[in-house]
Amino acid sequence: MRRSLTTISMDSVSTGGRIFGLIFFTIFGGFALVFMGVGAFITWESAKPSFWTEVPCEFETLEVTREAKHKRKDPYSITAKYSYEFRGNTFVSEKIGPNTKRYDDIAEANRVVEAYRTNAICRVNPNDPKEAVLQAGSWTPAIFMIFPIPFLAIGVFGIIGVLKKGRGKAAPRTESATGKNSKSGGCALIGFGSIFFLAGLGFLFFFVKPVIQAVTSSDWKETPCVIQMSEVRSQRGSDSTTYSVAVEYSYTVKGKEYRSSRYRFMKISSSGRSGKREIVKGLPAGKETVCYVDPDDPTEAVLNRKLGWDTLFAGIPLIFVVIGGGIIYTGIRGGIKSTGGPASARTPAAPRGISFHRETQAAPMSAASGSVELKSQSRIGKAIVIFCIAAFWNGITSIFVVQVVKAWQRDRGSWFETLFMVPFVLIGLGLFIAFIYNILTIFNPRAKLTLTRSQLAPGETVGIKWVISGSVNRLQSLEIVLEGIEEATYRRGTRTHTDSHTFASIPVYTSNTTPRTGEGNVSFQVPDGAMHTFTGCSNRIHWQIQVKGDIPFWPDLGDTYDVEMLPQAVSLHS
């Protein structure tokens, strides 16, 4: 049997692959949707007092309280008891807001108390007048619903892509299709990089703000103050304990007493208990010392306005910003490259200095005779690589997830930290699913290929024989494709990047029915003008044979075998 072939695309996706793809993208997008739902619920719970009725209230008690011994990272809270009238009835409430908010700075808590006392307004649920709060509704949690959106988009567009490919038919490959794929890949990179960039930028703000305060505090007024309490506060982690200085002091500005609990602008808990103990030892209760007070806002004060080594922690979110920005830049450059220009117009692209014209090729060569058995790329090796990546990513992520879970178990959970971890957990989930997928492929039928020639050459006829071991009856289709792939390596600044695309996809054998036996053979002709195998300093052309098979409700068969393509033989006759 002989087939004369042209360079066409075989992009149709088998049933098994579509089913797995639908399951994968449904789960991936589903988790993102769940997190968005949780975010929407939290947002609504926080914002619904905005729609309640505002009425005057009278306070029986309104004060800041502190837990003994600073057992919490945020030991301060506001307690209140107030009465209000609604529709002719008098009610009493002790609720501050939809959720109990705690503070690590007594000055901040005092500012909130002062605002409540000045306004003397509470918000009453018109459907249940017994329910009232002091805190106004906030839509701030809605910001964190942005993080799952790229993952939801990946799930939705992944499902659409699988369904579209399932209905697609083989069509001639053109470079515009490759450019379209490159453009889609660029958009995906931009979306993925935006997650890191925005997350890093958000966390960077919490480090930059104290630095700005420290720099601008040079004109803060030196003010006498009295230490009310001081101690070393410890925070237990999963495998270590960190320490920080906890201090509270009072000072007077224009006859009014204020309190603050800020020792330095940068609030970092770190190892090294002895250093903190020495600081606390020098700040005993009752000691008179000086603090620095913001002349424009007397509630803002600090004991030590110097920047310490802990400022270097600002480099952590900066790393995320740089990585995210680099990914976004790569995606934008890739999108620009795919829209036009020489890089997107060649088919196939030749390495620099290499021409497709036959008269410029090497001396006449023909494929060496003699059959050769091809070796496929290791399935186990691929699974191991993905496992290492997944283990590394999830190992680091789990450290922070454990801390978040323990915080919720101790009733100290933060929705900000929880929602911030969402994209990292989703990425880890995707890597885990990819690992499971590759483990399942190990148990697929395995094809042994034998070529009648050890090397391929343009214009020559080659015979191929296959023997499939394993459960052949699981295959609903079988497809063998010869592919040519170009890789180009180049530098962008200090980084090295490698782009690759398939410039030729040549069908060798196609069967849409279950193979009767696990054996078969066919002859095919390599097209004239096929680009030869080439390996240069920054360019590479290589060829491979792919064996694809549709397995229902299971990862599809997809093994790859490398082959060598010789240069086109030069004609010596005009």
DOGUKE-558365 format. One record per residue (C-alpha): residue in one letter; x, y, z; residue number from 1. Coordinates in pm, whole numbers. Each point is the difference from the previous one (the first is absolute). Example, Ala and Ser with C-alpha at 12.3 -4.5 7.8 and 13.67 -1.06 7.14 Angstrom:
# DOGUKE-558365
 lolo     xx     yy     zz nuvo
    A   1230   -450    780    1
    S    137    344    -66    2
END
This chain:
# DOGUKE-558365
 lolo     xx     yy     zz nuvo
    M      0      0      0    1
    R    140    338   -103    2
    R   -110    348     90    3
    S    105    325   -167    4
    L    -20    263    272    5
    T    -17    375     37    6
    T     70    217    303    7
    I   -333     21    183    8
    S   -113     40    358    9
    M   -145   -281    205   10
    D   -151    201    284   11
    S   -310   -205     57   12
    V    -33   -108    358   13
    S   -103   -356     82   14
    T   -303    -80    211   15
    G    201   -112    302   16
    G    212    313    -10   17
    R   -310    219    -27   18
    I   -163   -171    296   19
    F    309     37    215   20
    G     45    359   -118   21
    L   -361     80     89   22
    I     43   -158    344   23
    F    328    182     62   24
    F   -121    344   -106   25
    T   -336    -48    175   26
    I    173    -82    330   27
    F    253    280    -49   28
    G   -265    259    -83   29
    G   -236   -146    260   30
    F    243     62    283   31
    A     50    355   -121   32
    L   -378     43    -11   33
    V    -31   -134    355   34
    F    262    244    126   35
    M   -176    282   -184   36
    G   -326   -109    163   37
    V    163      7    343   38
    G    142    343    -81   39
    A   -343    121   -112   40
    F   -156   -127    324   41
    I    266    170    211   42
    T    -43    321   -199   43
    W   -376     -3     47   44
    E     28    -68    374   45
    S    239    292     28   46
    A   -198    237   -222   47
    K   -363    -67     96   48
    P     -4    256    288   49
    S     31    260   -278   50
    F   -365    -73    -83   51
    W   -123     17    361   52
    T   -168    297    164   53
    E    215    252    188   54
    V   -137    111    337   55
    P    149    192    298   56
    C    128   -207    291   57
    E    109     57    360   58
    F    306   -174    139   59
    E      0   -166    337   60
    T    357   -124    -52   61
    L    248     53   -284   62
    E    365    -81     60   63
    V    310   -181   -119   64
    T     89   -320    184   65
    R    322   -199     -9   66
    E     58   -369     56   67
    A    235    -73    287   68
    K    363    -82    -79   69
    H    -42     81   -370   70
    K    -83   -359    -86   71
    R   -125    108   -340   72
    K    171    171   -288   73
    D   -285    252      7   74
    P    -90     26    371   75
    Y   -224    307    -12   76
    S   -373     -2    -62   77
    I   -292    237     41   78
    T   -283    -75    241   79
    A   -322    198      2   80
    K   -352      1    131   81
    Y   -246    246   -146   82
    S   -375     61    -24   83
    Y   -205    129   -292   84
    E   -361     57    -98   85
    F   -155   -144   -313   86
    R   -369     20    -96   87
    G   -101    103    349   88
    N    188   -276    181   89
    T    326     13    197   90
    F    269   -258    -66   91
    V    343    -74    144   92
    S    297   -139   -194   93
    E    363    -83     67   94
    K     98    -74   -359   95
    I    272    209   -163   96
    G    -13   -136   -355   97
    P    -85   -307   -210   98
    N    328   -158    115   99
    T    205     52    314  100
    K    297    214    -92  101
    R    319     -1    205  102
    Y    290    245     -3  103
    D    373    -24     62  104
    D     28    375     63  105
    I   -192    158    287  106
    A     19    339   -171  107
    E   -190   -132   -301  108
    A   -265   -153    227  109
    N    -32    328    192  110
    R    -50    192   -324  111
    V   -286   -230    -92  112
    V   -156     40    347  113
    E     26    378    -27  114
    A   -172     -9   -341  115
    Y   -285   -215    137  116
    R    -44    229    301  117
    T     -1    314   -217  118
    N   -250   -132   -255  119
    A   -224   -182    252  120
    I   -166   -182   -289  121
    C    -87   -368    -30  122
    R   -140   -193   -295  123
    V   -313   -207     56  124
    N   -120   -294   -204  125
    P   -355    106   -103  126
    N   -106   -364    -32  127
    D    130    -85    348  128
    P     22    313    219  129
    K    174   -197    275  130
    E    305    -15   -227  131
    A    212    314    -12  132
    V    366     88    -52  133
    L    222    305     39  134
    Q    229    -74   -293  135
    A   -101    124   -343  136
    G    -22   -252   -281  137
    S    320    -62   -197  138
    W     50   -132   -352  139
    T    375    -43     46  140
    P     -8   -385      0  141
    A   -124     16   -360  142
    I    357     81   -103  143
    F    106   -355     84  144
    M   -258   -144   -240  145
    I    236    114   -277  146
    F    259   -269     79  147
    P   -209   -305   -106  148
    I   -118    167   -324  149
    P    304   -103   -213  150
    F    -39   -359    121  151
    L   -372      4    -78  152
    A     86    136   -346  153
    I    251   -282    -51  154
    G   -269   -253     90  155
    V   -269    155   -223  156
    F    221     57   -305  157
    G    158   -342     52  158
    I   -344   -163    -20  159
    I    -89    207   -307  160
    G    331    -91   -164  161
    V    -48   -372     63  162
    L   -354      6   -139  163
    K    106    200   -307  164
    K    291   -232    -73  165
    G   -228   -296     40  166
    R   -217    132   -284  167
    G    298    109   -210  168
    K    138   -181   -301  169
    A    348    -31   -135  170
    A     92    305   -199  171
    P    310    124   -177  172
    R    242    152    247  173
    T     88    360    -62  174
    E    229    221    197  175
    S   -291    225     92  176
    A   -137   -285    209  177
    T    329    -19    182  178
    G     -7    373     48  179
    K   -348    -30    145  180
    N    118   -262    245  181
    S    295    221     94  182
    K   -233    291     56  183
    S   -226   -213    221  184
    G    305   -118    190  185
    G    107    361     45  186
    C   -340     91    145  187
    A     23   -296    238  188
    L    345    115    114  189
    I   -128    353     56  190
    G   -288   -130    211  191
    F    224   -235    197  192
    G    266    265     55  193
    S   -261    253    111  194
    I    -85   -222    298  195
    F    358     10    127  196
    F     42    368    -87  197
    L   -318    119    174  198
    A     50   -225    302  199
    G    357    119     43  200
    L   -104    361    -51  201
    G   -271    -34    265  202
    F    238   -144    258  203
    L    272    246    -97  204
    F   -230    281    110  205
    F      5   -129    359  206
    F    381     25     -1  207
    V     33    326   -191  208
    K   -241    189    227  209
    P    214    -47    317  210
    V    312     98   -194  211
    I   -166    321   -119  212
    Q   -115     74    355  213
    A    351    -53    134  214
    V    149    232   -261  215
    T   -259    274     53  216
    S      4    -24    382  217
    S    307    221     32  218
    D   -226    297     81  219
    W   -208   -188    257  220
    K     12    168    341  221
    E    194   -156    283  222
    T   -255    -41    280  223
    P     32   -131    358  224
    C   -181   -329     57  225
    V    -49   -263    270  226
    I     30   -374    -61  227
    Q   -319   -177    114  228
    M    107   -356    -80  229
    S    263   -187   -201  230
    E     74   -364    -73  231
    V    135   -238   -262  232
    R   -286   -136   -208  233
    S     45   -347   -148  234
    Q   -174   -155   -297  235
    R     16   -373    -49  236
    G     22   -132   -355  237
    S    -10   -354   -135  238
    D    368    -61     69  239
    S    136    313    168  240
    T    -82    292    226  241
    T     54    366    -84  242
    Y     13    297    235  243
    S    -81    369     -2  244
    V      1    294    240  245
    A   -341     79    151  246
    V    -17    337    172  247
    E   -267    248    101  248
    Y     64    359    104  249
    S   -192    320     68  250
    Y     81    361    -91  251
    T   -173    335     15  252
    V    -51    249   -283  253
    K   -177    333     67  254
    G   -139   -127    329  255
    K   -149   -319   -147  256
    E    138   -344     80  257
    Y     67   -247   -279  258
    R    119   -360     -5  259
    S    204   -190   -255  260
    S    142   -351    -30  261
    R    240     57   -289  262
    Y    366    -63     75  263
    R    124     34   -360  264
    F   -168     69   -332  265
    M     87   -344   -141  266
    K   -195   -264    192  267
    I    189   -324    -56  268
    S      6   -308    221  269
    S    331   -186    -32  270
    S    229   -244    178  271
    G    243    116    267  272
    R   -175     29    334  273
    S    302    135    188  274
    G     17    318   -209  275
    K   -366     77     62  276
    R     39    -79    369  277
    E    277    260     29  278
    I   -223    263   -159  279
    V   -288    -84    236  280
    K    239      4    296  281
    G     82    360    -85  282
    L   -370     95    -11  283
    P   -146   -102    338  284
    A   -352    109     97  285
    G      2    348    153  286
    K    318    114   -174  287
    E     -5    354   -135  288
    T    153     32   -345  289
    V    -72    180   -327  290
    C   -201    -94   -307  291
    Y    -46    173   -335  292
    V   -344    137    -84  293
    D   -140    106   -336  294
    P    -85    372     39  295
    D   -282    -32   -254  296
    D   -155   -305    170  297
    P     78    -38    372  298
    T   -137   -357     -1  299
    E    302   -103   -209  300
    A    310    -65    212  301
    V    305   -227      8  302
    L    273    -75    254  303
    N    278    -87   -245  304
    R    -20    159   -344  305
    K    314   -163   -143  306
    L    -14   -256   -279  307
    G    147   -338     88  308
    W    118   -306   -190  309
    D   -358   -127    -12  310
    T    -58    254   -278  311
    L    165   -257   -226  312
    F   -321   -205     24  313
    A   -141    243   -255  314
    G    208   -191   -253  315
    I   -230   -304     30  316
    P   -307    155   -168  317
    L    237    186   -232  318
    I    110   -339   -134  319
    F   -363    -77    -90  320
    V    -31    337   -172  321
    V    315    -62   -207  322
    I   -100   -357    -90  323
    G   -354    106    -89  324
    G    126    296   -201  325
    G    246   -224   -185  326
    I   -277   -247    -89  327
    I   -225    284   -117  328
    Y    285    144   -210  329
    T     64   -341   -156  330
    G   -370    -36    -81  331
    I    -17    346   -158  332
    R    316    -59   -205  333
    G   -131   -337   -108  334
    G   -330    156   -107  335
    I    178    271   -198  336
    K    224   -257   -164  337
    S   -299   -212   -105  338
    T   -184    289   -169  339
    G    241     45   -284  340
    G    353     43   -119  341
    P    252   -244   -136  342
    A    -24   -224    304  343
    S   -361    -82    -76  344
    A     23    -14   -377  345
    R    239   -287    -59  346
    T   -115   -356    -51  347
    P    198   -173    125  348
    A    247    236    164  349
    A    358    -70    -86  350
    P    284     49    244  351
    R    209    308    -54  352
    G    231    -48   -299  353
    I   -194   -304   -131  354
    S   -208     20   -318  355
    F   -274   -229   -121  356
    H    125     12   -361  357
    R    138   -338    -95  358
    E    301    140   -180  359
    T    132    137    331  360
    Q    -30   -323    192  361
    A    269   -249     83  362
    A    141   -268   -224  363
    P   -234   -274   -136  364
    M   -119   -228    278  365
    S   -246   -287     17  366
    A   -151   -178    295  367
    A    203   -287    134  368
    S   -156   -338    -72  369
    G    -76   -254    270  370
    S   -292    -11    242  371
    V     19    169    338  372
    E   -222    -21    308  373
    L    -99    340    140  374
    K     -8     81    371  375
    S   -277    214    143  376
    Q     43    273    255  377
    S    -31   -130    357  378
    R   -347     25    151  379
    I    137    -56    348  380
    G    263    271    -50  381
    K   -266    252    -97  382
    A   -210    -93    304  383
    I    304     39    225  384
    V     76    348   -136  385
    I   -360    113     55  386
    F      4   -158    347  387
    C    313    196     94  388
    I   -154    326   -120  389
    A   -330    -73    178  390
    A    178   -106    320  391
    F    215    314      0  392
    W   -294    233    -64  393
    N   -246   -168    236  394
    G    268    -48    265  395
    I     64    373     20  396
    T   -370     85    -31  397
    S    -96   -247    274  398
    I    217    185    252  399
    F   -218    307    -36  400
    V   -325   -198    -33  401
    V     72   -176    331  402
    Q     50    337    167  403
    V   -330    128   -141  404
    V   -187   -315    112  405
    K    148     15    350  406
    A    -95    366     24  407
    W   -363    -90    -76  408
    Q     12   -286    252  409
    R    112    248    266  410
    D   -272    244   -108  411
    R    262    237   -139  412
    G    -63    -55   -369  413
    S     43    280   -251  414
    W   -207     10   -319  415
    F    272    206   -166  416
    E    261   -273     56  417
    T   -249   -273    -95  418
    L   -102    158   -330  419
    F    358     93    -79  420
    M     93   -370     11  421
    V   -275    -95   -250  422
    P    204     36   -325  423
    F    297   -189    145  424
    V   -225   -285    116  425
    L   -166    -17   -344  426
    I    336    -18   -175  427
    G    104   -278    237  428
    L   -326   -181    -74  429
    G     67     23   -373  430
    L    351   -143     45  431
    F   -137   -283    214  432
    I   -262    -88   -263  433
    A    270     10   -269  434
    F    209   -243    207  435
    I   -294   -241     43  436
    Y    -67     24   -375  437
    N    358    -97    -84  438
    I     -5   -285    253  439
    L   -307   -143   -175  440
    T    171     21   -340  441
    I    265   -244    126  442
    F   -263   -277    -18  443
    N    -97     79   -360  444
    P     76   -244   -284  445
    R    355     45   -128  446
    A    101      7   -366  447
    K    331   -135   -132  448
    L     91    163   -333  449
    T    244   -132   -259  450
    L    109    200   -307  451
    T    149   -159   -312  452
    R    264    275      0  453
    S    198    135    292  454
    Q    -27    355   -141  455
    L   -262    185   -202  456
    A     71    198   -316  457
    P   -226    234   -203  458
    G   -169   -169   -297  459
    E     78   -356    110  460
    T   -245   -273     94  461
    V     21   -147    348  462
    G   -174   -301    150  463
    I   -119      2    360  464
    K   -116   -295    208  465
    W   -167     15    340  466
    V    -71   -253    271  467
    I   -225    116    284  468
    S     21   -180    333  469
    G   -256     23    276  470
    S   -378     30    -23  471
    V    -31     83   -370  472
    N   -380    -39     14  473
    R    -17    316    214  474
    L    103    208   -301  475
    Q   -288    142   -204  476
    S    229    159   -257  477
    L    366      4    -98  478
    E    197    276   -167  479
    I    368     23    -95  480
    V    136    344    -92  481
    L    343    124   -110  482
    E     68    349    138  483
    G    269    261    -63  484
    I     73    238    287  485
    E    206    318      3  486
    E    156    141    317  487
    A    169    340     27  488
    T    195    109    306  489
    Y     73    368     57  490
    R     78    244    278  491
    R   -223    274    138  492
    G    215    209    226  493
    T    161   -243    242  494
    R   -248   -281    -62  495
    T      4   -280   -254  496
    H   -325   -104   -170  497
    T    -86   -283   -236  498
    D   -292     18   -243  499
    S   -121   -306   -189  500
    H   -274    -83   -246  501
    T    -98   -290   -222  502
    F     55    101   -362  503
    A    -97   -335   -154  504
    S   -254   -262    105  505
    I     -6   -290   -247  506
    P   -256   -282     44  507
    V    153   -346    -43  508
    Y   -287   -223    106  509
    T   -354     67    123  510
    S   -266   -244    119  511
    N   -325    107    165  512
    T    -90   -351    115  513
    T    133   -232    269  514
    P    305   -185   -137  515
    R    -72   -369    -57  516
    T    353    -86     94  517
    G    285    187    158  518
    E    213    -21   -314  519
    G     15    179   -332  520
    N    227    152   -263  521
    V    -19    268   -265  522
    S    228    180   -245  523
    F      6    378    -35  524
    Q    193    253   -202  525
    V    187    283    167  526
    P    -95    325   -181  527
    D    257    167   -223  528
    G    157    310    153  529
    A    -45   -114    360  530
    M    238    190    226  531
    H    283   -218    130  532
    T     91    -57    364  533
    F    219    283    122  534
    T    156     98    332  535
    G    170    337     28  536
    C    105    234    277  537
    S   -342    162     26  538
    N   -219   -195   -244  539
    R   -116   -356    -28  540
    I   -210   -195   -249  541
    H   -106   -348    104  542
    W   -249   -261   -117  543
    Q   -210   -246    195  544
    I   -265   -263    -54  545
    Q   -306     19    223  546
    V   -227   -296     70  547
    K   -344    113    115  548
    G   -291   -210    115  549
    D   -346     73    136  550
    I    -76   -178    331  551
    P   -349     72    143  552
    F    -12    132    359  553
    W    378    -18     30  554
    P    302    208   -102  555
    D     64    -60   -370  556
    L    299   -175   -150  557
    G    261    255   -106  558
    D    357   -123    -38  559
    T    280    185   -181  560
    Y    296   -151   -190  561
    D    291    211   -124  562
    V    124    -53   -358  563
    E    272    164   -210  564
    M    -69    176   -332  565
    L    289     27   -246  566
    P     55    299   -234  567
    Q   -163     -1   -344  568
    A    223   -167   -257  569
    V    143    254   -248  570
    S    -80    -54   -367  571
    L    322     19   -213  572
    H   -191     30   -328  573
    S   -148    325   -123  574
END
